[in-house]
Amino acid sequence: MFTKDFNGTNLTDAQDYDIISSADGCCKKRNGENLKARLDDQKGKWYIVLDHTIYGKRQRKTIGTGLSATEENRPIAERMMQSKKAEWEAKEMKTGHILDFNIDDKPKAAKSEKKTFPKSDVQKDIAEMQFSGYMDFWLEKKRNTIELSTFSSYEYNIRGVIVPYFSQYDVKLKEINAYQLEQFYSDIKEERGIKNETIRRYHALIKSALKDAYFKDIIVNNPADKVTLPKKEKYYAETYSEDQVYKLINYAKETGLYIPILLASITAMRRSEVLGLRWKDIDFDNKLLYVRGQLKDRVKTEDAIDGLLWEPKGKTASSLRGIEIDDTLLDILKTEKEQQKERAETIPDYNSEWSDYICLRTKKPNAGKIIKPNCLSQMYSKMLDDCGMPHIRFHDLRHTVTKILHEHGVPIEKIQKLLGHSDIQTTVNIYGHLKTTSERACVSTMTNIITGSM
């Protein structure tokens, strides 16, 4: 079989392929040796760089792989590079001359007849990835499709737990099976002493990643569907009595946790909501506290400050809410606002970056800094040790409010609006919407209990 170049010169088939140099400057190279290929790390991603000489000038073409530039992903990226190089050489073989990157790789004008959809080796390349590499690859694909806080949570679990574990083993995406996944859950539970709920969280991420691969025909089935998961543990929240809440608040007055603990114990706000509360969220004239967002931790974006970011959304749509508060709580907040101004003026090196927020550190060397979510939990736990209180989670203060209000006869559907629950149950549907007076009654009840006014 013979083909011809533009000068009419006969070219033999693949084993004797030669590009004939001519007056137009094409380079004479046998078997595609003129075309060079290499990998390049650009902004943390592997890119394929094709390089050749045409018309006496060097040309370069860069192709993205979508893979993070890690040594683990290098073999996959190299296979993709060789595939792209071979694909380009095949084009040159078919035409019989060196192709111009700037012309011959541009999309051709649409023809009236239907075109054959081009086949690609991408699916094979992904299937050949190490499973740990695929999880990292999948995570990056999700970055711009999910909320920032959700991505941060995914990243913490995938890059912090799942990827490090499977990086120890030589197992490809196409080889992963249910037994290996169950072994991971068993090992990680034994090593870290984690709860079944955490294992189920890891499984949900793996299952979702494998589901994407299955739907794109990269793998023949989803092995996560065959996994037997540990039973979901029913959590029974521990709560404080009225006397214990009173003791807790009074002890907290002498610590830097008074305001966050007070807010959680009166309004039943979530930890992220309490820490995300800003002064402009308090309407002192109309006695309203607005929950407009939440403080997120471990965020890796340019907007984040020390890994923290205020996010203008709640856990659910109904989490963004207004809470009517009474004069007692308003006076406490007014006093705190004045004390923050005083600390800013008197404490050397006071951090003013978070001055819009309510829950700030009060003592050197961190005075003025916002309290981080995990730090709040750790400081709260230590405070319970110091005051001899039984340990319950900070979030359980929310459950404590619900229990005490219910014991004082506040209807459950009214408590639900205070909590900002999105799951409206049958009782709420029966009794309808809350009246504003009943919302204030919820906060007043808790304020009176905590201040000992009842």
C-alpha positions in Angstrom: 0.0 0.0 0.0 1.3 3.4 -0.9 0.2 7.0 -0.1 1.5 10.3 -1.5 2.7 13.5 0.1 1.8 16.9 -1.3 4.7 16.7 -3.8 3.4 13.4 -5.2 6.2 11.4 -3.6 5.2 7.8 -2.7 5.2 6.9 1.0 5.3 3.3 2.2 3.0 2.0 4.9 3.6 2.0 8.7 6.8 -0.1 8.9 8.5 2.1 6.4 6.9 5.5 7.1 9.0 8.5 6.2 8.3 12.2 6.0 10.0 13.6 2.9 11.6 17.0 3.3 10.8 19.5 0.5 11.1 23.1 -0.4 8.2 24.0 1.9 10.4 23.2 5.0 8.9 19.9 6.2 11.4 17.9 8.3 12.7 14.6 7.2 12.2 12.1 10.1 11.4 8.4 10.0 8.7 6.7 12.1 7.4 9.9 13.8 10.7 10.6 15.5 10.1 14.3 14.8 7.2 14.3 17.3 8.3 14.6 20.9 6.0 14.1 23.9 6.5 14.9 27.6 4.6 15.6 30.8 4.6 19.0 32.4 3.4 20.0 35.9 1.3 23.2 35.5 -0.4 24.6 38.6 -0.5 21.2 40.2 -2.0 19.3 37.2 -0.3 17.0 34.7 -0.4 18.3 31.1 0.8 16.6 27.9 3.1 18.6 25.8 3.6 17.6 22.1 6.5 19.2 20.4 7.7 19.1 16.7 9.4 21.1 14.0 7.4 22.2 10.9 8.4 24.7 8.2 11.7 25.0 10.0 10.0 26.2 13.2 9.2 24.5 16.5 5.6 24.1 17.4 4.1 23.1 20.8 0.7 21.8 21.7 -0.5 21.4 25.4 -3.3 19.0 26.4 -4.8 18.7 29.8 -5.2 15.3 31.6 -7.4 16.4 34.5 -5.0 14.6 36.9 -3.3 16.0 39.9 0.5 16.2 39.4 1.4 13.5 41.9 3.8 10.6 41.4 0.9 8.3 41.9 -0.8 9.7 38.9 2.3 9.9 36.7 1.9 6.4 35.2 -1.7 7.1 34.2 -0.7 10.5 32.8 2.2 8.8 30.9 -0.2 6.3 29.3 -2.5 9.1 28.2 0.6 11.0 26.8 1.6 8.0 24.7 -2.0 7.5 23.5 -2.1 11.2 22.4 1.3 10.9 20.7 0.2 7.7 18.9 -3.1 9.4 17.9 -1.2 12.3 16.3 1.3 10.1 14.6 -1.6 8.1 13.1 -3.1 11.3 11.7 0.3 12.1 10.0 0.5 8.5 8.7 -2.9 8.8 7.2 -2.2 12.2 5.5 1.4 11.4 4.5 2.9 14.6 5.8 3.6 16.4 9.1 0.5 18.2 10.4 0.4 21.8 11.6 -0.8 22.0 15.3 -2.3 25.4 14.6 -4.3 24.3 11.6 -4.9 20.5 11.4 -6.1 20.2 15.0 -8.8 22.8 14.8 -12.4 21.7 14.5 -13.5 21.3 10.9 -16.6 22.9 9.6 -19.7 20.9 10.1 -20.7 18.7 7.2 -24.3 18.0 6.2 -23.9 14.3 6.7 -23.6 12.8 10.2 -20.1 12.3 11.6 -18.9 9.3 13.5 -18.4 10.1 17.2 -14.6 9.8 17.8 -13.5 7.0 20.1 -11.2 7.7 23.0 -9.0 5.7 25.3 -9.9 8.0 28.2 -12.2 5.4 29.8 -9.5 2.7 29.7 -7.0 5.2 31.1 -9.3 6.0 34.1 -10.1 2.3 34.7 -6.3 1.7 34.9 -5.9 4.3 37.6 -5.0 3.3 41.1 -8.2 3.5 43.1 -6.6 6.0 45.5 -5.8 8.2 42.4 -9.3 7.9 41.1 -10.8 9.1 44.4 -8.6 12.2 44.2 -9.4 12.6 40.5 -13.2 12.3 41.3 -12.9 14.9 44.1 -11.4 17.5 41.8 -14.2 16.9 39.3 -16.7 17.7 42.0 -15.0 20.9 43.1 -17.1 23.3 41.0 -20.3 21.3 41.2 -20.9 21.3 45.0 -21.0 23.9 47.8 -17.7 25.0 49.1 -18.4 23.7 52.6 -19.5 20.4 51.1 -16.3 20.2 49.1 -14.2 20.9 52.2 -15.9 18.0 54.0 -15.4 15.7 51.1 -11.7 16.7 50.9 -11.1 16.2 54.6 -12.5 12.6 54.4 -11.1 11.6 51.0 -7.6 13.1 51.2 -7.3 12.7 54.9 -8.5 9.1 55.2 -9.6 7.2 52.1 -6.6 8.1 49.8 -3.9 7.5 52.4 -5.3 4.1 53.2 -5.7 2.8 49.6 -2.3 4.3 48.6 -0.7 1.5 50.5 -2.1 -1.1 48.1 -1.7 -1.8 44.4 -5.4 -1.8 43.5 -6.8 -0.3 40.3 -10.2 1.3 39.9 -11.3 -1.6 37.6 -10.1 -4.1 40.3 -11.7 -2.7 43.4 -14.3 -5.0 45.0 -16.7 -5.2 47.9 -14.3 -7.3 50.0 -11.6 -4.7 49.8 -14.0 -1.9 50.7 -15.3 -3.9 53.7 -11.7 -4.5 54.8 -11.0 -0.8 54.6 -14.0 -0.1 56.9 -12.9 -2.8 59.3 -9.3 -1.6 59.5 -10.1 2.0 59.8 -12.6 1.3 62.6 -10.0 -0.7 64.5 -7.2 1.8 64.0 -9.2 5.0 64.8 -12.0 3.7 66.9 -14.5 5.5 64.8 -18.2 5.1 65.0 -20.4 3.3 62.5 -21.9 6.6 61.3 -18.4 7.8 60.2 -17.9 4.6 58.3 -21.2 5.1 56.5 -20.0 8.6 55.6 -16.8 7.2 54.0 -18.9 4.6 52.2 -21.3 7.3 50.8 -18.4 9.1 49.2 -16.8 5.9 47.7 -20.2 4.7 46.5 -20.9 8.0 44.8 -17.5 8.1 43.1 -17.9 4.5 41.9 -21.4 5.3 40.7 -20.0 8.0 38.4 -17.5 5.5 37.0 -20.2 2.9 36.5 -22.6 5.3 34.7 -19.8 6.4 32.4 -19.1 2.8 31.5 -15.6 2.9 33.0 -16.3 -0.1 35.3 -18.8 -2.9 34.7 -20.5 -2.6 38.1 -20.5 -0.7 41.3 -18.9 -2.9 44.0 -20.1 -0.5 46.7 -23.6 -1.8 46.1 -22.5 -5.2 47.4 -21.0 -4.0 50.7 -22.5 -5.0 54.0 -22.4 -1.9 56.1 -22.3 -1.8 59.9 -25.7 -1.0 61.4 -26.7 2.6 61.9 -26.4 3.4 65.5 -29.4 5.2 67.0 -28.1 8.3 68.9 -29.8 9.2 72.1 -28.8 12.7 73.0 -27.6 13.4 76.5 -29.0 16.5 78.0 -28.7 18.7 81.1 -31.4 19.5 83.7 -32.4 23.0 84.5 -30.2 23.2 87.5 -27.2 21.9 85.5 -27.8 24.5 82.7 -27.9 27.2 85.4 -24.6 25.9 86.9 -23.0 25.7 83.5 -23.9 29.3 82.5 -22.7 30.7 85.8 -19.4 29.0 85.6 -19.0 30.1 81.9 -19.2 33.7 83.0 -15.6 33.5 84.2 -14.4 32.0 80.9 -14.1 33.1 77.3 -17.0 30.8 76.4 -19.8 32.7 78.2 -21.4 34.2 75.1 -21.4 31.1 72.8 -22.6 28.8 75.6 -25.3 31.3 76.6 -26.6 31.7 73.0 -26.7 27.9 72.4 -28.4 27.4 75.7 -31.1 30.0 75.1 -31.7 30.0 71.3 -30.8 26.3 70.5 -28.6 27.5 67.6 -26.1 25.1 66.1 -22.4 25.5 66.8 -21.7 26.9 63.3 -24.6 29.3 63.6 -23.5 30.6 67.0 -20.0 31.3 65.8 -21.2 32.8 62.5 -23.4 35.3 64.3 -22.4 39.0 63.5 -23.4 42.2 65.2 -25.4 43.3 62.2 -27.5 40.1 62.7 -28.9 41.6 65.9 -31.8 44.0 65.6 -31.7 45.7 69.0 -34.7 48.0 68.3 -37.0 45.2 67.3 -35.5 42.5 69.6 -34.7 40.1 66.7 -31.7 37.8 66.2 -31.2 36.7 62.6 -29.5 33.5 61.6 -28.2 34.3 58.2 -25.2 32.0 57.7 -22.7 29.8 59.4 -18.9 29.7 60.1 -17.1 26.9 58.3 -13.8 25.4 59.2 -11.0 23.7 57.2 -11.8 25.7 54.1 -9.0 26.0 51.4 -9.9 29.0 49.3 -8.5 32.4 48.7 -11.5 33.9 50.6 -10.8 31.9 53.7 -9.0 33.4 56.7 -6.9 30.9 58.6 -9.1 28.1 57.2 -12.3 29.9 58.2 -15.1 31.2 56.0 -18.5 32.7 56.7 -21.1 31.0 54.4 -24.4 32.7 53.7 -26.4 29.5 53.9 -27.8 27.2 56.6 -27.8 23.5 57.0 -31.3 23.7 55.3 -33.3 26.4 53.7 -35.4 26.9 56.9 -32.2 27.2 59.0 -32.0 30.9 57.8 -34.5 32.4 60.3 -35.3 35.1 62.7 -35.5 34.5 66.4 -37.3 36.9 68.7 -35.3 37.5 71.9 -36.2 39.3 75.2 -34.7 42.2 77.0 -32.5 40.1 79.3 -30.6 38.6 76.4 -30.4 41.9 74.6 -28.8 43.6 77.6 -26.2 40.8 77.8 -25.4 41.3 74.1 -25.2 45.1 74.5 -22.7 44.6 77.4 -20.6 42.2 75.3 -20.5 44.7 72.4 -19.1 47.4 74.7 -16.6 45.0 76.3 -15.3 44.0 72.9 -14.6 47.7 72.1 -12.9 48.1 75.4 -10.7 45.1 74.8 -9.8 46.3 71.4 -8.6 49.6 72.9 -6.7 48.2 75.9 -5.2 44.8 74.9 -1.9 45.1 72.9 -1.9 43.4 69.5 -5.6 42.9 69.6 -6.8 41.2 66.4 -9.5 43.4 64.8 -10.0 41.2 61.7 -13.1 39.6 63.1 -14.6 42.7 64.8 -17.9 42.2 63.0 -18.5 38.9 64.8 -19.9 38.3 68.3 -18.1 35.2 69.6 -14.4 36.2 69.9 -11.5 35.2 72.0 -11.1 37.4 75.0 -7.5 36.8 76.3 -4.0 37.2 74.9 -2.4 36.0 72.7 -5.6 35.3 70.7 -7.7 38.3 71.9 -10.0 39.4 69.1 -9.7 36.3 67.0 -12.9 34.4 66.2 -13.4 31.1 68.1 -12.9 28.2 65.7 -15.6 25.4 65.6 -13.2 22.7 66.7 -11.6 24.9 69.3 -14.9 25.7 70.8 -15.7 22.0 71.3 -12.2 21.4 72.8 -12.4 24.4 75.2 -16.0 23.5 76.1 -15.0 19.9 77.0 -12.1 21.2 79.2 -14.5 23.6 80.9 -16.8 20.7 81.8 -13.9 19.0 83.4 -12.9 22.1 85.3 -16.4 22.6 86.7 -17.2 19.0 87.4 -20.1 18.8 84.9 -21.0 15.5 83.1 -19.8 15.6 79.5 -22.3 16.2 76.8 -21.6 17.6 73.3 -21.9 21.3 72.6 -24.6 20.3 70.1 -26.5 18.6 72.9 -27.2 22.0 74.4 -29.6 22.3 71.5 -31.3 19.1 72.6 -31.3 20.4 76.2 -33.3 23.4 75.1 -35.8 21.3 73.3 -36.3 19.0 76.3 -36.7 21.8 78.9 -39.1 23.8 76.7 -41.2 20.7 76.1 -41.3 20.0 79.9 -42.6 23.6 80.4 -45.5 22.9 78.0 -44.3 24.6 74.9 -45.8 22.8 71.9 -43.3 20.8 69.8 -44.3 22.5 66.6 -43.4 25.9 68.1 -40.0 24.5 69.3 -39.4 23.3 65.7 -39.6 26.8 64.3 -37.1 28.0 66.9 -34.7 25.2 66.0 -35.0 26.0 62.2 -35.9 22.4 61.3 -36.7 21.7 57.6 -38.3 18.4 58.3 -41.8 19.6 59.1 -43.6 16.7 60.9 -47.3 15.9 61.1 -47.8 17.9 64.3 -46.5 21.1 62.7 -48.9 20.5 59.7 -51.8 20.2 62.1 -51.1 23.2 64.3 -49.9 25.5 61.5 -47.5 28.4 61.7 -46.2 29.9 64.9 -47.3 33.3 66.2 -44.5 35.7 67.0 -45.5 35.8 70.7 -44.9 32.1 71.1 -41.4 32.4 69.6 -40.5 35.0 72.2 -42.0 32.8 74.9 -39.5 30.1 74.0 -36.5 32.4 74.5 -38.0 34.0 77.6 -38.6 30.6 79.2 -34.9 29.6 78.7 -33.6 33.1 79.7 -35.6 32.9 82.9 -34.4 29.4 83.7 -30.7 30.4 83.1 -30.9 33.6 85.1 -32.8 32.0 87.9 -35.8 34.3 87.5 -38.5 31.6 87.5 
